[in-house]
């Protein structure tokens, strides 16, 4: 049975929408939902109304119910010196409180990843930044070569990142903090990929989480503990994950969770 949602994908909408009015309208809708869910609304990403290019480097997936915007994810492309293609950062996800117990988040991310793969069918490096343990576990389940993650240790026998992981993470720390709402004073640990105090500043206040909240834990207790031990309680720490998105892995993960491609709606719940 299909979910009663209308899904739409915007690829670099700041550059591809037909006119400025449509760009302004889309951004206004995103900000309106953001204000429902985030207090205070941070001035970054699609919420930065002072930037005329705020939507230029984004993949935005929206979900509506009866024409009302109830959820979106906004990923951002990052240019990393040394890579032929950009890196996709998973960005910000906003879901109306009345719909958070649905499978909407998986629907949003499946569309985000498949859109990225339609642009870069050979695969693309992708990053996530979170202190929500369920998000960290789920990212590693979908993305190959994810560091840090228990799978990386099992598959490589190493607890240290590869040189590509290090290159991407290092340039994020030095060049792209503002695009990921990382505090300029946060300390980056090159061994664990933890930004200590990432959300401990005014712009990150809305993203602070209780890392010991049972609702934030994944059903995979071992993986949950792996990420929990990286984070200090109440300090706004976040884990940067770096991995590679490829079609084979994402389709297998989607099939395991009951998702498939359908015409007119890239990914739908079966």
GUDREN-236140 format. One record per residue (C-alpha): residue number from 1; residue in one letter; x, y, z. Coordinates in Angstrom, 3 decimals. Layout:
<pts>
+-----+-----+----------+----------+----------+
:   n : res :        x :        y :        z :
+-----+-----+----------+----------+----------+
: NUM :   a :        X :        Y :        Z :
...
+-----+-----+----------+----------+----------+
</pts>
This chain:
<pts>
+-----+-----+----------+----------+----------+
:   n : res :        x :        y :        z :
+-----+-----+----------+----------+----------+
:   1 :   x :    0.000 :    0.000 :    0.000 :
:   2 :   x :    1.375 :    3.414 :   -0.957 :
:   3 :   x :    1.643 :    6.154 :    1.608 :
:   4 :   x :   -0.750 :    9.056 :    1.094 :
:   5 :   x :    2.109 :   11.490 :    0.465 :
:   6 :   x :    3.147 :   13.569 :   -2.528 :
:   7 :   x :    6.916 :   13.598 :   -2.965 :
:   8 :   x :    8.821 :   16.157 :   -5.044 :
:   9 :   x :   12.534 :   16.497 :   -5.715 :
:  10 :   x :   14.321 :   19.793 :   -6.417 :
:  11 :   x :   17.857 :   19.452 :   -7.793 :
:  12 :   x :   19.796 :   22.696 :   -7.322 :
:  13 :   x :   16.514 :   24.669 :   -7.286 :
:  14 :   x :   18.234 :   28.026 :   -6.942 :
:  15 :   x :   19.663 :   27.436 :  -10.418 :
:  16 :   x :   16.915 :   25.380 :  -12.055 :
:  17 :   x :   13.536 :   26.765 :  -10.979 :
:  18 :   x :   12.025 :   28.908 :  -13.764 :
:  19 :   x :   11.798 :   32.179 :  -11.865 :
:  20 :   x :   12.776 :   33.976 :   -8.686 :
:  21 :   x :    9.221 :   33.929 :   -7.337 :
:  22 :   x :    9.222 :   30.120 :   -7.231 :
:  23 :   x :   12.549 :   30.111 :   -5.404 :
:  24 :   x :   11.241 :   32.606 :   -2.835 :
:  25 :   x :    8.020 :   30.626 :   -2.393 :
:  26 :   x :    9.840 :   27.322 :   -1.851 :
:  27 :   x :   12.249 :   28.841 :    0.655 :
:  28 :   x :    9.388 :   30.516 :    2.528 :
:  29 :   x :    7.606 :   27.163 :    2.876 :
:  30 :   x :   10.762 :   25.478 :    4.142 :
:  31 :   x :   11.298 :   28.228 :    6.708 :
:  32 :   x :    7.670 :   28.073 :    7.858 :
:  33 :   x :    7.944 :   24.352 :    8.627 :
:  34 :   x :   11.350 :   24.961 :   10.171 :
:  35 :   x :    9.859 :   27.430 :   12.643 :
:  36 :   x :    7.328 :   24.797 :   13.730 :
:  37 :   x :   10.087 :   22.313 :   14.523 :
:  38 :   x :   13.174 :   24.343 :   15.469 :
:  39 :   x :   13.500 :   27.002 :   18.154 :
:  40 :   x :   15.298 :   29.206 :   17.445 :
:  41 :   x :   15.400 :   28.785 :   13.679 :
:  42 :   x :   19.107 :   28.679 :   12.751 :
:  43 :   x :   20.358 :   30.993 :   10.029 :
:  44 :   x :   22.016 :   28.447 :    7.817 :
:  45 :   x :   21.299 :   26.190 :    4.849 :
:  46 :   x :   17.834 :   26.758 :    3.330 :
:  47 :   x :   16.892 :   28.938 :    6.323 :
:  48 :   x :   19.415 :   31.653 :    5.455 :
:  49 :   x :   17.183 :   34.327 :    3.937 :
:  50 :   x :   20.153 :   36.694 :    3.594 :
:  51 :   x :   21.874 :   34.487 :    1.009 :
:  52 :   x :   20.735 :   34.796 :   -2.627 :
:  53 :   x :   22.420 :   31.443 :   -3.376 :
:  54 :   x :   20.983 :   29.463 :   -0.455 :
:  55 :   x :   19.254 :   26.937 :   -2.736 :
:  56 :   x :   21.883 :   26.756 :   -5.498 :
:  57 :   x :   23.879 :   23.775 :   -4.206 :
:  58 :   x :   21.062 :   21.724 :   -2.665 :
:  59 :   x :   19.039 :   18.601 :   -3.326 :
:  60 :   x :   15.710 :   19.233 :   -1.618 :
:  61 :   x :   13.098 :   16.517 :   -1.225 :
:  62 :   x :    9.671 :   17.646 :   -0.022 :
:  63 :   x :    6.692 :   15.636 :    1.167 :
:  64 :   x :    3.185 :   17.054 :    1.175 :
:  65 :   x :   -0.141 :   15.787 :    2.381 :
:  66 :   x :   -3.161 :   17.462 :    0.798 :
:  67 :   x :   -0.822 :   20.175 :   -0.575 :
:  68 :   x :    0.578 :   20.998 :    2.904 :
:  69 :   x :    4.338 :   20.703 :    3.394 :
:  70 :   x :    4.899 :   18.234 :    6.238 :
:  71 :   x :    8.516 :   17.221 :    5.766 :
:  72 :   x :   11.692 :   17.816 :    3.809 :
:  73 :   x :   15.359 :   16.963 :    3.612 :
:  74 :   x :   17.896 :   19.383 :    2.173 :
:  75 :   x :   21.245 :   17.914 :    1.187 :
:  76 :   x :   24.136 :   20.108 :    0.106 :
:  77 :   x :   26.952 :   19.505 :   -2.371 :
:  78 :   x :   30.442 :   20.246 :   -1.024 :
:  79 :   x :   33.484 :   20.788 :   -3.236 :
:  80 :   x :   36.446 :   18.809 :   -1.900 :
:  81 :   x :   39.878 :   19.412 :   -3.427 :
:  82 :   x :   41.267 :   16.117 :   -4.700 :
:  83 :   x :   37.914 :   14.579 :   -5.662 :
:  84 :   x :   36.499 :   14.639 :   -9.191 :
:  85 :   x :   32.897 :   14.855 :   -7.967 :
:  86 :   x :   31.381 :   16.821 :   -5.084 :
:  87 :   x :   30.535 :   15.276 :   -1.745 :
:  88 :   x :   26.871 :   15.140 :   -0.757 :
:  89 :   x :   26.227 :   16.170 :    2.835 :
:  90 :   x :   22.873 :   14.857 :    4.056 :
:  91 :   x :   22.139 :   18.262 :    5.527 :
:  92 :   x :   18.991 :   19.022 :    7.457 :
:  93 :   x :   15.818 :   16.967 :    7.882 :
:  94 :   x :   12.606 :   18.556 :    9.165 :
:  95 :   x :    9.415 :   16.563 :    9.788 :
:  96 :   x :    6.200 :   17.951 :   11.263 :
:  97 :   x :    5.667 :   16.610 :   14.813 :
:  98 :   x :    2.398 :   14.930 :   13.791 :
:  99 :   x :    4.199 :   12.743 :   11.255 :
: 100 :   x :    7.402 :   11.714 :   13.024 :
: 101 :   x :    6.181 :    8.207 :   13.854 :
: 102 :   x :    5.699 :    7.395 :   10.177 :
: 103 :   x :    8.347 :    6.100 :    7.766 :
: 104 :   x :    8.701 :    9.584 :    6.266 :
: 105 :   x :   12.383 :    9.954 :    7.095 :
: 106 :   x :   13.282 :    6.841 :    5.134 :
: 107 :   x :   11.130 :    8.053 :    2.260 :
: 108 :   x :   12.942 :   11.399 :    2.231 :
: 109 :   x :   16.418 :    9.881 :    2.353 :
: 110 :   x :   15.680 :    7.231 :   -0.260 :
: 111 :   x :   14.666 :    9.983 :   -2.672 :
: 112 :   x :   17.706 :   12.079 :   -1.719 :
: 113 :   x :   20.126 :    9.224 :   -2.351 :
: 114 :   x :   18.511 :    8.067 :   -5.597 :
: 115 :   x :   18.561 :   11.630 :   -6.935 :
: 116 :   x :   22.265 :   11.922 :   -6.135 :
: 117 :   x :   22.899 :    8.617 :   -7.894 :
: 118 :   x :   20.958 :    9.772 :  -10.951 :
: 119 :   x :   23.462 :   12.638 :  -11.187 :
: 120 :   x :   26.505 :   10.527 :  -10.283 :
: 121 :   x :   25.689 :    6.916 :  -11.280 :
: 122 :   x :   29.257 :    5.826 :  -10.590 :
: 123 :   x :   28.683 :    6.668 :   -6.924 :
: 124 :   x :   29.360 :    9.655 :   -4.718 :
: 125 :   x :   30.987 :   10.276 :   -1.357 :
: 126 :   x :   28.448 :   11.308 :    1.237 :
: 127 :   x :   28.625 :   12.669 :    4.783 :
: 128 :   x :   26.386 :   12.975 :    7.808 :
: 129 :   x :   26.758 :   14.955 :   11.018 :
: 130 :   x :   24.645 :   13.984 :   14.017 :
: 131 :   x :   24.391 :   13.364 :   17.717 :
: 132 :   x :   21.212 :   11.316 :   17.240 :
: 133 :   x :   22.358 :    7.724 :   17.628 :
: 134 :   x :   19.580 :    6.225 :   15.495 :
: 135 :   x :   20.689 :    8.443 :   12.604 :
: 136 :   x :   24.321 :    7.386 :   12.985 :
: 137 :   x :   23.428 :    3.690 :   12.981 :
: 138 :   x :   21.078 :    4.036 :   10.018 :
: 139 :   x :   23.616 :    5.957 :    7.923 :
: 140 :   x :   26.127 :    3.137 :    8.312 :
: 141 :   x :   23.461 :    0.614 :    7.293 :
: 142 :   x :   22.808 :    2.419 :    3.998 :
: 143 :   x :   26.273 :    3.687 :    3.058 :
: 144 :   x :   29.354 :    1.616 :    2.231 :
: 145 :   x :   32.811 :    2.331 :    3.650 :
: 146 :   x :   31.307 :    4.432 :    6.442 :
: 147 :   x :   33.729 :    5.775 :    9.033 :
: 148 :   x :   33.237 :    5.759 :   11.932 :
: 149 :   x :   30.996 :    2.701 :   12.200 :
: 150 :   x :   31.189 :   -0.854 :   13.587 :
: 151 :   x :   30.967 :   -2.170 :   10.006 :
: 152 :   x :   34.200 :   -0.396 :    9.064 :
: 153 :   x :   36.097 :   -2.157 :   11.840 :
: 154 :   x :   34.605 :   -5.557 :   10.957 :
: 155 :   x :   35.220 :   -5.204 :    7.221 :
: 156 :   x :   38.709 :   -3.673 :    7.303 :
: 157 :   x :   40.086 :   -4.834 :   10.634 :
: 158 :   x :   41.102 :   -1.229 :   11.318 :
: 159 :   x :   39.790 :    1.427 :   13.664 :
: 160 :   x :   41.392 :    4.312 :   11.753 :
: 161 :   x :   39.988 :    6.067 :    8.669 :
: 162 :   x :   41.339 :    5.806 :    5.125 :
: 163 :   x :   43.239 :    8.640 :    3.467 :
: 164 :   x :   40.106 :    9.625 :    1.507 :
: 165 :   x :   38.036 :    9.769 :    4.691 :
: 166 :   x :   40.725 :   11.954 :    6.256 :
: 167 :   x :   40.890 :   14.266 :    3.241 :
: 168 :   x :   37.129 :   14.836 :    3.188 :
: 169 :   x :   36.842 :   15.283 :    6.950 :
: 170 :   x :   39.830 :   17.611 :    7.116 :
: 171 :   x :   38.449 :   19.938 :    4.449 :
: 172 :   x :   35.010 :   19.937 :    6.071 :
: 173 :   x :   36.626 :   21.057 :    9.311 :
: 174 :   x :   38.735 :   23.746 :    7.644 :
: 175 :   x :   36.425 :   25.001 :    4.861 :
: 176 :   x :   32.809 :   23.910 :    5.247 :
: 177 :   x :   31.782 :   24.369 :    8.873 :
: 178 :   x :   29.281 :   27.088 :    8.027 :
: 179 :   x :   27.483 :   24.843 :    5.522 :
: 180 :   x :   27.037 :   22.214 :    8.242 :
: 181 :   x :   26.235 :   24.539 :   11.166 :
: 182 :   x :   29.363 :   23.485 :   13.064 :
: 183 :   x :   30.488 :   25.874 :   15.772 :
: 184 :   x :   33.644 :   27.742 :   14.710 :
: 185 :   x :   35.121 :   26.920 :   18.132 :
: 186 :   x :   34.306 :   23.183 :   18.037 :
: 187 :   x :   37.303 :   20.873 :   18.320 :
: 188 :   x :   37.677 :   18.197 :   15.629 :
: 189 :   x :   39.201 :   14.844 :   16.599 :
: 190 :   x :   40.933 :   13.427 :   13.521 :
: 191 :   x :   40.924 :    9.895 :   14.970 :
: 192 :   x :   37.256 :    9.610 :   15.969 :
: 193 :   x :   35.706 :   12.223 :   13.621 :
: 194 :   x :   33.917 :   13.848 :   16.558 :
: 195 :   x :   33.308 :   17.597 :   16.586 :
: 196 :   x :   33.300 :   18.383 :   20.310 :
: 197 :   x :   30.866 :   21.208 :   21.018 :
: 198 :   x :   29.567 :   21.309 :   17.442 :
: 199 :   x :   26.094 :   22.415 :   18.598 :
: 200 :   x :   27.297 :   24.385 :   21.616 :
: 201 :   x :   26.690 :   27.840 :   20.147 :
: 202 :   x :   23.630 :   29.995 :   19.373 :
: 203 :   x :   23.084 :   28.655 :   15.833 :
: 204 :   x :   23.211 :   25.052 :   17.059 :
: 205 :   x :   20.917 :   25.421 :   20.046 :
: 206 :   x :   17.874 :   24.028 :   18.207 :
: 207 :   x :   19.768 :   20.816 :   17.409 :
: 208 :   x :   20.884 :   19.922 :   20.945 :
: 209 :   x :   19.777 :   16.422 :   21.949 :
: 210 :   x :   19.848 :   14.212 :   25.032 :
: 211 :   x :   22.150 :   11.407 :   23.922 :
: 212 :   x :   20.790 :    9.172 :   26.696 :
: 213 :   x :   17.159 :    9.542 :   25.635 :
: 214 :   x :   15.919 :    5.967 :   24.972 :
: 215 :   x :   14.002 :    7.236 :   21.933 :
: 216 :   x :   17.321 :    8.210 :   20.361 :
: 217 :   x :   18.710 :    4.661 :   20.538 :
: 218 :   x :   18.606 :    2.205 :   17.659 :
: 219 :   x :   17.294 :   -1.334 :   18.070 :
: 220 :   x :   20.841 :   -2.511 :   17.296 :
: 221 :   x :   22.162 :   -2.211 :   20.850 :
: 222 :   x :   25.784 :   -2.930 :   19.918 :
: 223 :   x :   25.867 :   -0.230 :   17.261 :
: 224 :   x :   24.077 :    2.210 :   19.581 :
: 225 :   x :   26.728 :    1.681 :   22.243 :
: 226 :   x :   29.508 :    2.148 :   19.680 :
: 227 :   x :   28.294 :    5.666 :   18.892 :
: 228 :   x :   27.167 :    6.535 :   22.415 :
: 229 :   x :   30.697 :    6.192 :   23.763 :
: 230 :   x :   31.901 :    8.813 :   21.279 :
: 231 :   x :   29.594 :   11.530 :   22.637 :
: 232 :   x :   29.652 :   13.497 :   25.874 :
: 233 :   x :   26.318 :   14.118 :   27.522 :
: 234 :   x :   24.972 :   17.663 :   27.292 :
: 235 :   x :   27.942 :   19.091 :   25.380 :
: 236 :   x :   26.553 :   19.322 :   21.852 :
: 237 :   x :   29.084 :   16.899 :   20.372 :
: 238 :   x :   28.404 :   15.501 :   16.908 :
: 239 :   x :   29.889 :   12.625 :   14.928 :
: 240 :   x :   30.929 :   13.259 :   11.330 :
: 241 :   x :   30.412 :   10.147 :    9.212 :
: 242 :   x :   31.989 :    9.768 :    5.781 :
: 243 :   x :   31.037 :    6.982 :    3.384 :
: 244 :   x :   30.459 :    6.080 :   -0.247 :
: 245 :   x :   27.002 :    5.901 :   -1.786 :
: 246 :   x :   26.581 :    3.271 :   -4.478 :
: 247 :   x :   23.501 :    1.972 :   -6.225 :
: 248 :   x :   23.910 :   -1.701 :   -5.333 :
: 249 :   x :   24.049 :   -1.074 :   -1.582 :
: 250 :   x :   21.223 :    1.458 :   -1.494 :
: 251 :   x :   18.876 :   -0.752 :   -3.534 :
: 252 :   x :   19.613 :   -3.734 :   -1.304 :
: 253 :   x :   18.960 :   -1.670 :    1.822 :
: 254 :   x :   15.749 :   -0.262 :    0.361 :
: 255 :   x :   14.511 :   -3.718 :   -0.633 :
: 256 :   x :   15.169 :   -5.032 :    2.863 :
: 257 :   x :   12.998 :   -2.247 :    4.265 :
: 258 :   x :   10.193 :   -2.539 :    1.696 :
: 259 :   x :   10.937 :    0.345 :   -0.660 :
: 260 :   x :   10.929 :    0.349 :   -4.451 :
: 261 :   x :   11.009 :    2.796 :   -7.344 :
: 262 :   x :    7.748 :    3.862 :   -8.969 :
: 263 :   x :    7.003 :    6.192 :  -11.877 :
: 264 :   x :    6.425 :    9.778 :  -10.805 :
: 265 :   x :    7.597 :    9.191 :   -7.246 :
: 266 :   x :   11.177 :    8.000 :   -7.203 :
: 267 :   x :   10.779 :    5.927 :   -4.068 :
: 268 :   x :    7.555 :    4.765 :   -2.458 :
: 269 :   x :    6.676 :    2.530 :    0.439 :
: 270 :   x :    5.217 :   -0.778 :   -0.739 :
+-----+-----+----------+----------+----------+
</pts>
